Structures are given as structure tokens and as C-alpha cells.
Amino acid sequence: MADLLALSTEIINTGHSEGPINRITHELSEIDDRIAVVEAFSHSILFRTDDGLVAFDTSGVASGNRVVEAIRGWTPDRFNTLVYTHGHVDHVGGCGAFLADAEDRSDPRPAVVAHEKVSDRFDRYDLTNGYNLVINSRQFRGFVKRGYGIGGKDNRFLPTTTARPDTTYRRTLKLEVGGLDIELRHARGETDDHTWAWIPEHKAICAGDFFIWNFPNAGNPQKVQRYPREWAAAMRDMAGQGAELFLPAHGLPISGRDRIHTVLTEVADTLEKLVDETLAMMNEGARLNDIIHTVSVAPEMLERPYLKPLYDEPEFVIRNIWRMYGGWYDGNPAQLKPAKDAELAHELAELSGGVKNLAERARKLAESDQLRLACHLIELAMLAEPDNKAVHAVRAEVYQLRRQSETSLMAKGIFGYASAESLDAAGEEDPYVS
């Protein structure tokens, strides 16, 4: 059993980690005799009460049974209450395993508690089931193939075994379970249905995905709106709570009031800076493309062990800030009512002397680390002649180089997916699938 608090303390104090911080072990670690964490995708946080367990999140459908098994190695206590910190499937998809455990043991069905917008999210997942399966296979390319937390065997993005909430709230909700007081608080951040919880007896915060030991997931290019300004405000509210124990749904728990305050404040500062500088340029009439290439986060901040852009990244957050305050028009009038991509590609291919020239120029740009330009050109070449295997071979090469140059999983997933598309079109094996 790992000493998770000692590990997180060392990482924060030294500024670096010898191993992974976001661990998926499906093992339970006891924080004290009444609090435990099962590290999965995502974690399940357990509080022992005089009337059974309160579980914050149930992990994903593929890990739910292993999470329950780990909990049963710790205690036979029944599941009294399941709290969804938000409605993402890696947090709610394992619900069926918890309910099945209760049924197998002839225990009462646990109550499910969440913010009122979680049910709206579930409705949206039903409407966009196929789309969500596609974008998650792209975002988590290779990772999904290993079966961590996304979708289920019935080809449903939201598993049919995921229970809808029995009890919902709008702003705050006070629960009392087996003598344990729990205060649920809503704030918009990664989602519009997010809950964080204050547990006074333990001076503990359950934070869900407000903190993930990576740069905040406030920009995700394939998902619905994120709320970086409100996210920062929530972090400041948590920082002012005086917590001695901080329990996120990904990564390591953190102990110590000052340490928790520092970490949360630095994340809030970083998000607020992005919002303020993006809005300042928007108010001056700048185009989105200009903002993306101007606003940034100081490199030393991105070296913090809890702010590294290994999942999301600042550039994507800037786009989400624009989307929230400025709509979809990016300031480029040619993009307001654009031509078909293929028509533009044909014109530029003809001007450059054919797709072979476009593809060769893309290759040379990629080899000289001008990967942004290289991707534009190779995409045009492919759109001009979508059945050209030689072009697809270059496209696969360019996007694989782009993938290797990126830090965030989101960028790596999309560029890797593009490379795989062209490898398939060129009739080649994909050596990059893990």
C-alpha cells in the first residue's frame, strides 16, 4: 500500500516526480482508518461512516468491478451513498458494479447524489452516442483499446448500467450520512455540472476534476464548453477553505493547509492570466489566430508538477475562452462562409504544380520543424487527391512527427489518429498503436 500523501508531498516540495503521478493501479490506499482512495481511471474516494460508505465517483465501466473488489478488501461495509462529482463517464460508468455489489449482498440500493445538470448531460450523451464514441477513440487513441473507463461492451458511450441521480441540487447541499456531515458545492469548471465537497470532520475537500495533476482540462478541442474563469474562482474558494486534506479524482491526494493553498492558488492564477490576456486582445479587435500566437503561460509555470500540459494545454484553453465570449467566428472574413476544403485544395495544388509538390514541400517543412505549416500543406494535398497513396504516406509521416513533438494527450491523440488514417489509406500497418 503506497503512502500517497508522502509521495505527493515529496513531488510538490522537490518540483519533480520519479514516476507517474496519475496512476491506474486499481489498488486501495488507506489515508486513515475512515478514508481511502482507489487509484483508477478515475479514482473512487471512500469515507467510512456509522451507516456504511460514501463513495465519491465510481470510476469507469471497465474498471468498476476492480474498484469494488479493492474496496471489499478494505471493508465489508455497505455502500450507502454514491456521489458523482460530475457526469463524465470515467466517473459514473462504474456505477453498475457498485449497484451489483449491493444486490449480491442483499444490501439496500445506495443513493446516488449529483448536481441537477448531470441528468441533462446523460440526455446529451444519448443524443450524441456515436459522436462521443468517435471523439474518445480519437482523443484516447490506443488508451481506449486497453479498456480504461470509456464506453462499454454494449457500444454505448454512457453505459446502460449507470444510474441517474436520486437526489440533485442546484447550488449547495448538506448531507448527513452515518454521522458524517458533507457539504456539496456546485461550480462550473471542466463541466457545468461539477461538484466539489467539503467534509468538515476531516477538514477534507473532494475536488473531482477541478485538479488533475496536469494543466487544467479547460480547453479540450473535441468537447463542449469549459469555463476557465469560473474554474479559477472555484479553486480560490477551495484554497480559502483551510483544508488539511485534498482529494482529487486523478493523481495523488495532498496534505497540509499551506501546501494545498499554494497549489490551488497557482492553478487559479494561471487560468485567470489566460482569461484576462485573451479578453484584452479580444476587446482590442484581435483575430483568434493572433491571440493564439500571442497569449501564453510562462514556461516555468508549466514545469510545475501539477501544471504540465500533458493532457490539455494553454492554446486550447484560449480557444475555449474565445468560444465562450466571442462565438465561432474567428475574425478571418474568409472563414465566415468558406469554400469547400477540397475546392480550395484543388486550387492551391494547381497553383503549386500538383499535389506531389505540396506533399514534398510539407515533408521538407516537417523535417525542418516547421510542423504547423507542414500540416496545412499535407492536408491540402490529401484533400486535393484523397486516393493518392503516395500523398497519404507523406501525410502519415508528417502527422507522426507532429504527434511526437506535442506534449498534451489531446494533441497527440488527434495527430496520431490522422497519421493512422493515412497509413490505412496507403495500405500500411500502423506501428504506433500501443
Secondary structure, DSSP 8 states (H G I E B T S, - for coil): ---HHHHHHHHHHHS--SS-SS-----EEEEETTEEEE-SSS-EEEEEETTEEEEE----TTTHHHHHHHHHTT----EEEEE-SS--HHHHTTHHHHHHHHHHTT----EEEEETHHHHHHHHHHHTHHHHHHHHHHHTTTTGGGT-SS--TTS-SS-TT----SEEESSEEEEEETTEEEEEEE--SSSSS-EEEEEGGGTEEEEETS--SSS-S---TTSS---HHHHHHHHHHHHTTT-SEEEESSS--EE-HHHHHHHHHHHHHHHHHHHHHHHHHHHTT--HHHHHTT----HHHHTSTTT--SSS-HHHHHHHHHHHHH-S--S-GGGTS---HHHHHHHHHHHTTSHHHHHHHHHHHHHTT-HHHHHHHHHHHHHHSTT-HHHHHHHHHHHHHHHHH--SHHHHHHHHHHHHHHHHHTT---TT--
